[in-house]
Amino acid sequence: MYDIRHTRLTKWLNDEVPPAQVADWASDSVPVLLATYPRCVDGQLPDLKLWLEAAGDLPERPDVG
C-alpha cells in the first residue's frame, strides 16, 4: 500500500501539482512532503518564482552592494 501512495505522490509532484495541494490530498504537511520528496520538485523553482511574481506575492529583493 505504501508503494502505491509513494508512486502517486511522486507523480503528482513531478506533474507540477502544487505541493500544498499534494500535501492536502496526502493528509500531510508541506514541509514533511518536501523533505520526503525533494527530488520531485527539483527544477521547478524558476516556474514557481514566475508564478509568485505574477501574483505579486514575491517581495522585491533589496539591492546589495
PDB file of N, CA, C, O and CB in Angstrom:
ATOM      1  N   MET A   1       0.822  -1.194   0.000  1.00  0.00           N
ATOM      2  CA  MET A   1       0.000   0.000   0.000  1.00  0.00           C
ATOM      3  C   MET A   1       0.870   1.265   0.000  1.00  0.00           C
ATOM      4  O   MET A   1       0.546   2.244  -0.671  1.00  0.00           O
ATOM      5  CB  MET A   1      -0.937  -0.005   1.211  1.00  0.00           C
ATOM      6  N   TYR A   2       1.985   1.236   0.764  1.00  0.00           N
ATOM      7  CA  TYR A   2       2.856   2.405   0.818  1.00  0.00           C
ATOM      8  C   TYR A   2       3.454   2.699  -0.549  1.00  0.00           C
ATOM      9  O   TYR A   2       3.595   3.866  -0.915  1.00  0.00           O
ATOM     10  CB  TYR A   2       3.967   2.197   1.845  1.00  0.00           C
ATOM     11  N   ASP A   3       3.809   1.671  -1.311  1.00  0.00           N
ATOM     12  CA  ASP A   3       4.390   1.877  -2.637  1.00  0.00           C
ATOM     13  C   ASP A   3       3.419   2.591  -3.572  1.00  0.00           C
ATOM     14  O   ASP A   3       3.829   3.435  -4.368  1.00  0.00           O
ATOM     15  CB  ASP A   3       4.805   0.542  -3.244  1.00  0.00           C
ATOM     16  N   ILE A   4       2.150   2.259  -3.479  1.00  0.00           N
ATOM     17  CA  ILE A   4       1.140   2.916  -4.317  1.00  0.00           C
ATOM     18  C   ILE A   4       1.032   4.387  -3.935  1.00  0.00           C
ATOM     19  O   ILE A   4       0.956   5.254  -4.806  1.00  0.00           O
ATOM     20  CB  ILE A   4      -0.239   2.217  -4.176  1.00  0.00           C
ATOM     21  N   ARG A   5       1.025   4.666  -2.646  1.00  0.00           N
ATOM     22  CA  ARG A   5       0.946   6.052  -2.164  1.00  0.00           C
ATOM     23  C   ARG A   5       2.173   6.837  -2.625  1.00  0.00           C
ATOM     24  O   ARG A   5       2.050   7.948  -3.141  1.00  0.00           O
ATOM     25  CB  ARG A   5       0.830   6.092  -0.613  1.00  0.00           C
ATOM     26  N   HIS A   6       3.340   6.257  -2.439  1.00  0.00           N
ATOM     27  CA  HIS A   6       4.586   6.903  -2.836  1.00  0.00           C
ATOM     28  C   HIS A   6       4.594   7.201  -4.338  1.00  0.00           C
ATOM     29  O   HIS A   6       4.983   8.292  -4.755  1.00  0.00           O
ATOM     30  CB  HIS A   6       5.786   6.021  -2.461  1.00  0.00           C
ATOM     31  N   THR A   7       4.176   6.257  -5.126  1.00  0.00           N
ATOM     32  CA  THR A   7       4.129   6.436  -6.578  1.00  0.00           C
ATOM     33  C   THR A   7       3.185   7.560  -6.965  1.00  0.00           C
ATOM     34  O   THR A   7       3.521   8.390  -7.810  1.00  0.00           O
ATOM     35  CB  THR A   7       3.701   5.141  -7.262  1.00  0.00           C
ATOM     36  N   ARG A   8       2.017   7.596  -6.360  1.00  0.00           N
ATOM     37  CA  ARG A   8       1.019   8.619  -6.689  1.00  0.00           C
ATOM     38  C   ARG A   8       1.522  10.011  -6.289  1.00  0.00           C
ATOM     39  O   ARG A   8       1.410  10.954  -7.071  1.00  0.00           O
ATOM     40  CB  ARG A   8      -0.326   8.310  -5.983  1.00  0.00           C
ATOM     41  N   LEU A   9       2.074  10.145  -5.083  1.00  0.00           N
ATOM     42  CA  LEU A   9       2.571  11.451  -4.637  1.00  0.00           C
ATOM     43  C   LEU A   9       3.732  11.918  -5.513  1.00  0.00           C
ATOM     44  O   LEU A   9       3.820  13.095  -5.863  1.00  0.00           O
ATOM     45  CB  LEU A   9       3.014  11.384  -3.162  1.00  0.00           C
ATOM     46  N   THR A  10       4.611  10.996  -5.859  1.00  0.00           N
ATOM     47  CA  THR A  10       5.735  11.331  -6.729  1.00  0.00           C
ATOM     48  C   THR A  10       5.232  11.812  -8.086  1.00  0.00           C
ATOM     49  O   THR A  10       5.732  12.804  -8.617  1.00  0.00           O
ATOM     50  CB  THR A  10       6.666  10.117  -6.903  1.00  0.00           C
ATOM     51  N   LYS A  11       4.250  11.118  -8.647  1.00  0.00           N
ATOM     52  CA  LYS A  11       3.707  11.505  -9.954  1.00  0.00           C
ATOM     53  C   LYS A  11       3.074  12.883  -9.895  1.00  0.00           C
ATOM     54  O   LYS A  11       3.311  13.708 -10.777  1.00  0.00           O
ATOM     55  CB  LYS A  11       2.678  10.478 -10.436  1.00  0.00           C
ATOM     56  N   TRP A  12       2.277  13.147  -8.874  1.00  0.00           N
ATOM     57  CA  TRP A  12       1.643  14.468  -8.755  1.00  0.00           C
ATOM     58  C   TRP A  12       2.688  15.570  -8.665  1.00  0.00           C
ATOM     59  O   TRP A  12       2.561  16.598  -9.330  1.00  0.00           O
ATOM     60  CB  TRP A  12       0.726  14.516  -7.524  1.00  0.00           C
ATOM     61  N   LEU A  13       3.715  15.368  -7.851  1.00  0.00           N
ATOM     62  CA  LEU A  13       4.749  16.388  -7.704  1.00  0.00           C
ATOM     63  C   LEU A  13       5.535  16.560  -9.000  1.00  0.00           C
ATOM     64  O   LEU A  13       5.848  17.686  -9.388  1.00  0.00           O
ATOM     65  CB  LEU A  13       5.695  16.026  -6.557  1.00  0.00           C
ATOM     66  N   ASN A  14       5.853  15.467  -9.664  1.00  0.00           N
ATOM     67  CA  ASN A  14       6.568  15.551 -10.944  1.00  0.00           C
ATOM     68  C   ASN A  14       5.723  16.215 -12.028  1.00  0.00           C
ATOM     69  O   ASN A  14       6.257  16.828 -12.952  1.00  0.00           O
ATOM     70  CB  ASN A  14       6.990  14.157 -11.402  1.00  0.00           C
ATOM     71  N   ASP A  15       4.409  16.091 -11.912  1.00  0.00           N
ATOM     72  CA  ASP A  15       3.493  16.719 -12.870  1.00  0.00           C
ATOM     73  C   ASP A  15       3.199  18.171 -12.492  1.00  0.00           C
ATOM     74  O   ASP A  15       2.332  18.814 -13.084  1.00  0.00           O
ATOM     75  CB  ASP A  15       2.183  15.924 -12.952  1.00  0.00           C
ATOM     76  N   GLU A  16       3.941  18.682 -11.488  1.00  0.00           N
ATOM     77  CA  GLU A  16       3.872  20.062 -11.039  1.00  0.00           C
ATOM     78  C   GLU A  16       2.551  20.454 -10.395  1.00  0.00           C
ATOM     79  O   GLU A  16       2.147  21.616 -10.451  1.00  0.00           O
ATOM     80  CB  GLU A  16       4.132  20.953 -12.179  1.00  0.00           C
ATOM     81  N   VAL A  17       1.880  19.485  -9.784  1.00  0.00           N
ATOM     82  CA  VAL A  17       0.743  19.824  -8.940  1.00  0.00           C
ATOM     83  C   VAL A  17       1.326  20.564  -7.742  1.00  0.00           C
ATOM     84  O   VAL A  17       2.319  20.106  -7.176  1.00  0.00           O
ATOM     85  CB  VAL A  17      -0.092  18.537  -8.503  1.00  0.00           C
ATOM     86  N   PRO A  18       0.748  21.685  -7.339  1.00  0.00           N
ATOM     87  CA  PRO A  18       1.315  22.448  -6.229  1.00  0.00           C
ATOM     88  C   PRO A  18       1.502  21.586  -4.973  1.00  0.00           C
ATOM     89  O   PRO A  18       0.605  20.833  -4.593  1.00  0.00           O
ATOM     90  CB  PRO A  18       0.417  23.641  -5.909  1.00  0.00           C
ATOM     91  N   PRO A  19       2.676  21.699  -4.331  1.00  0.00           N
ATOM     92  CA  PRO A  19       2.945  20.884  -3.141  1.00  0.00           C
ATOM     93  C   PRO A  19       1.890  21.032  -2.043  1.00  0.00           C
ATOM     94  O   PRO A  19       1.598  20.067  -1.336  1.00  0.00           O
ATOM     95  CB  PRO A  19       4.292  21.246  -2.580  1.00  0.00           C
ATOM     96  N   ALA A  20       1.323  22.212  -1.896  1.00  0.00           N
ATOM     97  CA  ALA A  20       0.287  22.386  -0.869  1.00  0.00           C
ATOM     98  C   ALA A  20      -0.924  21.513  -1.170  1.00  0.00           C
ATOM     99  O   ALA A  20      -1.530  20.952  -0.257  1.00  0.00           O
ATOM    100  CB  ALA A  20      -0.139  23.863  -0.773  1.00  0.00           C
ATOM    101  N   GLN A  21      -1.279  21.396  -2.448  1.00  0.00           N
ATOM    102  CA  GLN A  21      -2.417  20.552  -2.826  1.00  0.00           C
ATOM    103  C   GLN A  21      -2.092  19.089  -2.607  1.00  0.00           C
ATOM    104  O   GLN A  21      -2.915  18.344  -2.076  1.00  0.00           O
ATOM    105  CB  GLN A  21      -2.809  20.789  -4.290  1.00  0.00           C
ATOM    106  N   VAL A  22      -0.896  18.666  -3.012  1.00  0.00           N
ATOM    107  CA  VAL A  22      -0.489  17.274  -2.825  1.00  0.00           C
ATOM    108  C   VAL A  22      -0.456  16.938  -1.335  1.00  0.00           C
ATOM    109  O   VAL A  22      -0.912  15.868  -0.931  1.00  0.00           O
ATOM    110  CB  VAL A  22       0.897  17.014  -3.472  1.00  0.00           C
ATOM    111  N   ALA A  23       0.076  17.840  -0.522  1.00  0.00           N
ATOM    112  CA  ALA A  23       0.120  17.605   0.922  1.00  0.00           C
ATOM    113  C   ALA A  23      -1.283  17.457   1.496  1.00  0.00           C
ATOM    114  O   ALA A  23      -1.520  16.617   2.364  1.00  0.00           O
ATOM    115  CB  ALA A  23       0.858  18.748   1.628  1.00  0.00           C
ATOM    116  N   ASP A  24      -2.211  18.275   1.009  1.00  0.00           N
ATOM    117  CA  ASP A  24      -3.598  18.175   1.471  1.00  0.00           C
ATOM    118  C   ASP A  24      -4.193  16.824   1.101  1.00  0.00           C
ATOM    119  O   ASP A  24      -4.822  16.171   1.935  1.00  0.00           O
ATOM    120  CB  ASP A  24      -4.448  19.308   0.875  1.00  0.00           C
ATOM    121  N   TRP A  25      -3.999  16.406  -0.132  1.00  0.00           N
ATOM    122  CA  TRP A  25      -4.518  15.106  -0.567  1.00  0.00           C
ATOM    123  C   TRP A  25      -3.886  13.961   0.209  1.00  0.00           C
ATOM    124  O   TRP A  25      -4.531  12.943   0.459  1.00  0.00           O
ATOM    125  CB  TRP A  25      -4.276  14.912  -2.059  1.00  0.00           C
ATOM    126  N   ALA A  26      -2.617  14.129   0.591  1.00  0.00           N
ATOM    127  CA  ALA A  26      -1.899  13.073   1.308  1.00  0.00           C
ATOM    128  C   ALA A  26      -2.109  13.145   2.817  1.00  0.00           C
ATOM    129  O   ALA A  26      -1.595  12.306   3.557  1.00  0.00           O
ATOM    130  CB  ALA A  26      -0.418  13.153   0.998  1.00  0.00           C
ATOM    131  N   SER A  27      -2.858  14.140   3.275  1.00  0.00           N
ATOM    132  CA  SER A  27      -3.048  14.371   4.711  1.00  0.00           C
ATOM    133  C   SER A  27      -1.696  14.506   5.405  1.00  0.00           C
ATOM    134  O   SER A  27      -1.436  13.888   6.438  1.00  0.00           O
ATOM    135  CB  SER A  27      -3.866  13.220   5.349  1.00  0.00           C
ATOM    136  N   ASP A  28      -0.855  15.324   4.809  1.00  0.00           N
ATOM    137  CA  ASP A  28       0.492  15.554   5.309  1.00  0.00           C
ATOM    138  C   ASP A  28       0.755  17.044   5.299  1.00  0.00           C
ATOM    139  O   ASP A  28      -0.036  17.806   4.742  1.00  0.00           O
ATOM    140  CB  ASP A  28       1.552  14.795   4.464  1.00  0.00           C
ATOM    141  N   SER A  29       1.844  17.473   5.902  1.00  0.00           N
ATOM    142  CA  SER A  29       2.207  18.887   5.849  1.00  0.00           C
ATOM    143  C   SER A  29       3.156  19.118   4.677  1.00  0.00           C
ATOM    144  O   SER A  29       3.833  18.195   4.224  1.00  0.00           O
ATOM    145  CB  SER A  29       2.858  19.346   7.187  1.00  0.00           C
ATOM    146  N   VAL A  30       3.199  20.339   4.196  1.00  0.00           N
ATOM    147  CA  VAL A  30       4.086  20.670   3.082  1.00  0.00           C
ATOM    148  C   VAL A  30       5.552  20.439   3.463  1.00  0.00           C
ATOM    149  O   VAL A  30       6.287  19.850   2.671  1.00  0.00           O
ATOM    150  CB  VAL A  30       3.874  22.132   2.646  1.00  0.00           C
ATOM    151  N   PRO A  31       6.013  20.882   4.656  1.00  0.00           N
ATOM    152  CA  PRO A  31       7.427  20.613   4.995  1.00  0.00           C
ATOM    153  C   PRO A  31       7.786  19.127   5.002  1.00  0.00           C
ATOM    154  O   PRO A  31       8.862  18.750   4.537  1.00  0.00           O
ATOM    155  CB  PRO A  31       7.745  21.198   6.350  1.00  0.00           C
ATOM    156  N   VAL A  32       6.903  18.289   5.522  1.00  0.00           N
ATOM    157  CA  VAL A  32       7.173  16.846   5.542  1.00  0.00           C
ATOM    158  C   VAL A  32       7.181  16.301   4.123  1.00  0.00           C
ATOM    159  O   VAL A  32       8.040  15.495   3.766  1.00  0.00           O
ATOM    160  CB  VAL A  32       6.121  16.098   6.400  1.00  0.00           C
ATOM    161  N   LEU A  33       6.230  16.739   3.320  1.00  0.00           N
ATOM    162  CA  LEU A  33       6.154  16.289   1.934  1.00  0.00           C
ATOM    163  C   LEU A  33       7.424  16.658   1.167  1.00  0.00           C
ATOM    164  O   LEU A  33       7.990  15.821   0.463  1.00  0.00           O
ATOM    165  CB  LEU A  33       4.924  16.894   1.244  1.00  0.00           C
ATOM    166  N   LEU A  34       7.870  17.902   1.300  1.00  0.00           N
ATOM    167  CA  LEU A  34       9.052  18.345   0.574  1.00  0.00           C
ATOM    168  C   LEU A  34      10.329  17.709   1.106  1.00  0.00           C
ATOM    169  O   LEU A  34      11.285  17.517   0.355  1.00  0.00           O
ATOM    170  CB  LEU A  34       9.164  19.848   0.643  1.00  0.00           C
ATOM    171  N   ALA A  35      10.352  17.382   2.387  1.00  0.00           N
ATOM    172  CA  ALA A  35      11.516  16.693   2.943  1.00  0.00           C
ATOM    173  C   ALA A  35      11.567  15.240   2.461  1.00  0.00           C
ATOM    174  O   ALA A  35      12.650  14.675   2.306  1.00  0.00           O
ATOM    175  CB  ALA A  35      11.486  16.743   4.485  1.00  0.00           C
ATOM    176  N   THR A  36      10.416  14.645   2.228  1.00  0.00           N
ATOM    177  CA  THR A  36      10.345  13.258   1.797  1.00  0.00           C
ATOM    178  C   THR A  36      10.568  13.118   0.292  1.00  0.00           C
ATOM    179  O   THR A  36      11.162  12.141  -0.162  1.00  0.00           O
ATOM    180  CB  THR A  36       9.003  12.664   2.180  1.00  0.00           C
ATOM    181  N   TYR A  37      10.093  14.093  -0.475  1.00  0.00           N
ATOM    182  CA  TYR A  37      10.148  14.020  -1.936  1.00  0.00           C
ATOM    183  C   TYR A  37      10.872  15.232  -2.545  1.00  0.00           C
ATOM    184  O   TYR A  37      10.335  15.867  -3.452  1.00  0.00           O
ATOM    185  CB  TYR A  37       8.730  13.921  -2.507  1.00  0.00           C
ATOM    186  N   PRO A  38      12.070  15.563  -2.068  1.00  0.00           N
ATOM    187  CA  PRO A  38      12.725  16.783  -2.572  1.00  0.00           C
ATOM    188  C   PRO A  38      13.095  16.724  -4.050  1.00  0.00           C
ATOM    189  O   PRO A  38      13.093  17.755  -4.723  1.00  0.00           O
ATOM    190  CB  PRO A  38      13.965  17.053  -1.774  1.00  0.00           C
ATOM    191  N   ARG A  39      13.405  15.562  -4.557  1.00  0.00           N
ATOM    192  CA  ARG A  39      13.810  15.454  -5.968  1.00  0.00           C
ATOM    193  C   ARG A  39      12.645  15.678  -6.926  1.00  0.00           C
ATOM    194  O   ARG A  39      12.847  15.995  -8.098  1.00  0.00           O
ATOM    195  CB  ARG A  39      14.426  14.087  -6.232  1.00  0.00           C
ATOM    196  N   CYS A  40      11.433  15.514  -6.423  1.00  0.00           N
ATOM    197  CA  CYS A  40      10.266  15.668  -7.290  1.00  0.00           C
ATOM    198  C   CYS A  40      10.002  17.123  -7.650  1.00  0.00           C
ATOM    199  O   CYS A  40       9.399  17.397  -8.687  1.00  0.00           O
ATOM    200  CB  CYS A  40       9.043  15.079  -6.623  1.00  0.00           C
ATOM    201  N   VAL A  41      10.434  18.051  -6.826  1.00  0.00           N
ATOM    202  CA  VAL A  41      10.193  19.462  -7.109  1.00  0.00           C
ATOM    203  C   VAL A  41      11.467  20.171  -7.552  1.00  0.00           C
ATOM    204  O   VAL A  41      11.452  21.374  -7.810  1.00  0.00           O
ATOM    205  CB  VAL A  41       9.613  20.153  -5.883  1.00  0.00           C
ATOM    206  N   ASP A  42      12.569  19.430  -7.639  1.00  0.00           N
ATOM    207  CA  ASP A  42      13.827  19.997  -8.083  1.00  0.00           C
ATOM    208  C   ASP A  42      13.679  20.490  -9.521  1.00  0.00           C
ATOM    209  O   ASP A  42      13.191  19.765 -10.387  1.00  0.00           O
ATOM    210  CB  ASP A  42      14.969  18.959  -7.970  1.00  0.00           C
ATOM    211  N   GLY A  43      14.097  21.707  -9.762  1.00  0.00           N
ATOM    212  CA  GLY A  43      13.999  22.278 -11.100  1.00  0.00           C
ATOM    213  C   GLY A  43      12.734  23.068 -11.329  1.00  0.00           C
ATOM    214  O   GLY A  43      12.605  23.710 -12.372  1.00  0.00           O
ATOM    215  N   GLN A  44      11.802  23.052 -10.409  1.00  0.00           N
ATOM    216  CA  GLN A  44      10.553  23.782 -10.567  1.00  0.00           C
ATOM    217  C   GLN A  44      10.621  25.192  -9.984  1.00  0.00           C
ATOM    218  O   GLN A  44       9.677  25.967 -10.144  1.00  0.00           O
ATOM    219  CB  GLN A  44       9.430  23.017  -9.917  1.00  0.00           C
ATOM    220  N   LEU A  45      11.726  25.541  -9.307  1.00  0.00           N
ATOM    221  CA  LEU A  45      11.829  26.833  -8.651  1.00  0.00           C
ATOM    222  C   LEU A  45      11.669  28.013  -9.607  1.00  0.00           C
ATOM    223  O   LEU A  45      10.949  28.953  -9.270  1.00  0.00           O
ATOM    224  CB  LEU A  45      13.144  26.932  -7.954  1.00  0.00           C
ATOM    225  N   PRO A  46      12.305  28.013 -10.784  1.00  0.00           N
ATOM    226  CA  PRO A  46      12.105  29.158 -11.687  1.00  0.00           C
ATOM    227  C   PRO A  46      10.634  29.372 -12.062  1.00  0.00           C
ATOM    228  O   PRO A  46      10.163  30.509 -12.107  1.00  0.00           O
ATOM    229  CB  PRO A  46      12.926  28.963 -12.955  1.00  0.00           C
ATOM    230  N   ASP A  47       9.917  28.291 -12.328  1.00  0.00           N
ATOM    231  CA  ASP A  47       8.497  28.413 -12.660  1.00  0.00           C
ATOM    232  C   ASP A  47       7.698  28.924 -11.474  1.00  0.00           C
ATOM    233  O   ASP A  47       6.792  29.740 -11.639  1.00  0.00           O
ATOM    234  CB  ASP A  47       7.940  27.070 -13.123  1.00  0.00           C
ATOM    235  N   LEU A  48       8.028  28.449 -10.278  1.00  0.00           N
ATOM    236  CA  LEU A  48       7.329  28.907  -9.077  1.00  0.00           C
ATOM    237  C   LEU A  48       7.578  30.390  -8.847  1.00  0.00           C
ATOM    238  O   LEU A  48       6.651  31.122  -8.500  1.00  0.00           O
ATOM    239  CB  LEU A  48       7.774  28.096  -7.848  1.00  0.00           C
ATOM    240  N   LYS A  49       8.801  30.841  -9.032  1.00  0.00           N
ATOM    241  CA  LYS A  49       9.119  32.262  -8.865  1.00  0.00           C
ATOM    242  C   LYS A  49       8.323  33.118  -9.850  1.00  0.00           C
ATOM    243  O   LYS A  49       7.784  34.160  -9.477  1.00  0.00           O
ATOM    244  CB  LYS A  49      10.628  32.500  -9.054  1.00  0.00           C
ATOM    245  N   LEU A  50       8.251  32.677 -11.109  1.00  0.00           N
ATOM    246  CA  LEU A  50       7.471  33.422 -12.101  1.00  0.00           C
ATOM    247  C   LEU A  50       6.007  33.493 -11.712  1.00  0.00           C
ATOM    248  O   LEU A  50       5.371  34.537 -11.854  1.00  0.00           O
ATOM    249  CB  LEU A  50       7.610  32.783 -13.478  1.00  0.00           C
ATOM    250  N   TRP A  51       5.476  32.393 -11.225  1.00  0.00           N
ATOM    251  CA  TRP A  51       4.076  32.340 -10.819  1.00  0.00           C
ATOM    252  C   TRP A  51       3.823  33.287  -9.642  1.00  0.00           C
ATOM    253  O   TRP A  51       2.829  34.013  -9.624  1.00  0.00           O
ATOM    254  CB  TRP A  51       3.677  30.898 -10.445  1.00  0.00           C
ATOM    255  N   LEU A  52       4.735  33.274  -8.658  1.00  0.00           N
ATOM    256  CA  LEU A  52       4.580  34.151  -7.499  1.00  0.00           C
ATOM    257  C   LEU A  52       4.735  35.620  -7.877  1.00  0.00           C
ATOM    258  O   LEU A  52       3.989  36.467  -7.385  1.00  0.00           O
ATOM    259  CB  LEU A  52       5.594  33.784  -6.425  1.00  0.00           C
ATOM    260  N   GLU A  53       5.694  35.929  -8.744  1.00  0.00           N
ATOM    261  CA  GLU A  53       5.883  37.301  -9.188  1.00  0.00           C
ATOM    262  C   GLU A  53       4.644  37.805  -9.929  1.00  0.00           C
ATOM    263  O   GLU A  53       4.226  38.949  -9.748  1.00  0.00           O
ATOM    264  CB  GLU A  53       7.121  37.405 -10.085  1.00  0.00           C
ATOM    265  N   ALA A  54       4.071  36.954 -10.753  1.00  0.00           N
ATOM    266  CA  ALA A  54       2.872  37.336 -11.496  1.00  0.00           C
ATOM    267  C   ALA A  54       1.706  37.597 -10.550  1.00  0.00           C
ATOM    268  O   ALA A  54       0.856  38.446 -10.817  1.00  0.00           O
ATOM    269  CB  ALA A  54       2.498  36.246 -12.505  1.00  0.00           C
ATOM    270  N   ALA A  55       1.676  36.868  -9.455  1.00  0.00           N
ATOM    271  CA  ALA A  55       0.603  37.044  -8.481  1.00  0.00           C
ATOM    272  C   ALA A  55       0.903  38.207  -7.528  1.00  0.00           C
ATOM    273  O   ALA A  55       0.034  38.629  -6.764  1.00  0.00           O
ATOM    274  CB  ALA A  55       0.393  35.749  -7.684  1.00  0.00           C
ATOM    275  N   GLY A  56       2.138  38.723  -7.579  1.00  0.00           N
ATOM    276  CA  GLY A  56       2.504  39.828  -6.702  1.00  0.00           C
ATOM    277  C   GLY A  56       2.830  39.406  -5.288  1.00  0.00           C
ATOM    278  O   GLY A  56       2.836  40.241  -4.384  1.00  0.00           O
ATOM    279  N   ASP A  57       3.104  38.126  -5.073  1.00  0.00           N
ATOM    280  CA  ASP A  57       3.350  37.622  -3.732  1.00  0.00           C
ATOM    281  C   ASP A  57       4.825  37.513  -3.376  1.00  0.00           C
ATOM    282  O   ASP A  57       5.155  37.149  -2.247  1.00  0.00           O
ATOM    283  CB  ASP A  57       2.710  36.293  -3.580  1.00  0.00           C
ATOM    284  N   LEU A  58       5.720  37.819  -4.309  1.00  0.00           N
ATOM    285  CA  LEU A  58       7.137  37.682  -4.040  1.00  0.00           C
ATOM    286  C   LEU A  58       7.723  39.071  -3.818  1.00  0.00           C
ATOM    287  O   LEU A  58       7.720  39.898  -4.730  1.00  0.00           O
ATOM    288  CB  LEU A  58       7.861  36.944  -5.202  1.00  0.00           C
ATOM    289  N   PRO A  59       8.227  39.334  -2.612  1.00  0.00           N
ATOM    290  CA  PRO A  59       8.760  40.666  -2.359  1.00  0.00           C
ATOM    291  C   PRO A  59      10.015  40.925  -3.181  1.00  0.00           C
ATOM    292  O   PRO A  59      10.753  40.006  -3.535  1.00  0.00           O
ATOM    293  CB  PRO A  59       9.062  40.842  -0.877  1.00  0.00           C
ATOM    294  N   GLU A  60      10.229  42.180  -3.470  1.00  0.00           N
ATOM    295  CA  GLU A  60      11.426  42.571  -4.208  1.00  0.00           C
ATOM    296  C   GLU A  60      12.649  42.347  -3.341  1.00  0.00           C
ATOM    297  O   GLU A  60      12.612  42.570  -2.131  1.00  0.00           O
ATOM    298  CB  GLU A  60      11.344  44.045  -4.662  1.00  0.00           C
ATOM    299  N   ARG A  61      13.714  41.913  -3.951  1.00  0.00           N
ATOM    300  CA  ARG A  61      14.963  41.698  -3.239  1.00  0.00           C
ATOM    301  C   ARG A  61      15.692  43.041  -3.123  1.00  0.00           C
ATOM    302  O   ARG A  61      15.897  43.724  -4.126  1.00  0.00           O
ATOM    303  CB  ARG A  61      15.849  40.633  -3.966  1.00  0.00           C
ATOM    304  N   PRO A  62      16.078  43.413  -1.919  1.00  0.00           N
ATOM    305  CA  PRO A  62      16.784  44.697  -1.781  1.00  0.00           C
ATOM    306  C   PRO A  62      18.143  44.623  -2.467  1.00  0.00           C
ATOM    307  O   PRO A  62      18.792  43.576  -2.487  1.00  0.00           O
ATOM    308  CB  PRO A  62      16.957  45.074  -0.284  1.00  0.00           C
ATOM    309  N   ASP A  63      18.558  45.750  -3.026  1.00  0.00           N
ATOM    310  CA  ASP A  63      19.871  45.799  -3.669  1.00  0.00           C
ATOM    311  C   ASP A  63      20.957  45.665  -2.621  1.00  0.00           C
ATOM    312  O   ASP A  63      20.941  46.339  -1.592  1.00  0.00           O
ATOM    313  CB  ASP A  63      20.051  47.108  -4.468  1.00  0.00           C
ATOM    314  N   VAL A  64      21.893  44.787  -2.903  1.00  0.00           N
ATOM    315  CA  VAL A  64      23.016  44.577  -2.009  1.00  0.00           C
ATOM    316  C   VAL A  64      24.259  45.036  -2.751  1.00  0.00           C
ATOM    317  O   VAL A  64      24.523  44.598  -3.871  1.00  0.00           O
ATOM    318  CB  VAL A  64      23.131  43.078  -1.553  1.00  0.00           C
ATOM    319  N   GLY A  65      24.997  45.893  -2.138  1.00  0.00           N
ATOM    320  CA  GLY A  65      26.180  46.290  -2.870  1.00  0.00           C
ATOM    321  C   GLY A  65      26.881  47.424  -2.337  1.00  0.00           C
ATOM    322  O   GLY A  65      27.900  47.837  -2.891  1.00  0.00           O
TER     323      GLY A  65
END
